[in-house]
Amino acid sequence: MQHTANPHTPLLTDSYLVVHDATMTWDIPGSPQLAGIHVQRDLGTGTFRLEYERAPIVALAQNWLVSRGADLDQVTPRDESLPTCDQPSRDLEQRLAQAGDRYWFANSYTSDLVLDPSRSSGGPPSTDEQLIYDFHTWIIAEDLRPEPGQHPVRVFFEDVDYLGRSYTLREGGFPDLDAAYKWTHRAGAPDNPLPPVEVETATNPRSAAARTTSPAAAARPAAAVPEAQPAANDQTATRPRTR
C-alpha cells in the first residue's frame, strides 16, 4: 500500500509505503518479511531521502510510518484480494499501529513453512489441499508505560489460514521474557493457548478468561535474551507469504 502527502498539489514531499519482501523467505529463517518505507523529497534541490524499517506484521510497519507523519487511514490495506481478519484482530492491529513507542520489541519470528506429509511416507506428492501450511508470526514485547493488574511481557501472535485466505492476531501476557520465549517454542499448538493478559489473582477471577485486552506493564530488561530458534524439520520447504 502507498500514500503520498498532498496528492492534489505540486508539493509532493512525503510518500509512505508498506511492502512485502518475498525474497526474505530465503534469508535468515524467521526474518521479518514486511517493511515500512518513507520517502522525503527536497523540491528545492531536486533530491530525495529514503528510509525503511523492517517489521514482522503490517501493524508495526504502520506504527513506524505513523511516527514519521503518515495518516494511519491512508496506509491501511483495503485490497479485497488480501487475507481477511476478524474484529478482535483489527482492534489489536489498530492499537499497535497507534501505540507510538509504548512497546519495546525484544524479538520476532515469521514462519512460512509448507509441510508435505507424502515425503515421509514415500507416496506421490501431495496436492495443495493436502499440504500443511505453517504460516505464523510471533512477537515478544514489553510495555514501557505499564498499567496495574496486567502482565508486563506480551506475545503478539498472528496465525494465517493460507487456504482460507484469512488470519487472526491475538495477544497473551507473561510475567517475564523467559516465560514468553518458552511459549514460542510451541507457538500455535492447540494445547498451548496464549495465557491471559491480566494477572490471575484471588481478587481478580475474571482474569482467567481474559485473552485479549488493553496494553500492560513492564520495563526494559537489563540483559539481552538469546534469540529463539525453530526446530529443524527435514520435511519442510519455504514459500513466500501472501501478505
Buried (B, 14 or more C-beta within 10 A) or exposed (E): BEBBBEEEEEEBBBBBBBBBBEEBBEEEBBBBBBBBBBBBBEEEEEEEEEEBBBBBBBBBBBBBBBBEEBEBEBBBEEEEEBBEBEEBBBEBBBBBBEBEEBBBBBBBBBBBBBBBEBBEEEEEEBEEEEBEBBBBBBBBBBBBEBEEBBBBBBBBBBBBBBEEEBBBBBBBBBEBBEBBBEBBEEBBEEEEEBBBBBBBEEEEEEBEEBBBBEBBBBEEEEEEBEEBEBEEEEEBEBBBBBB
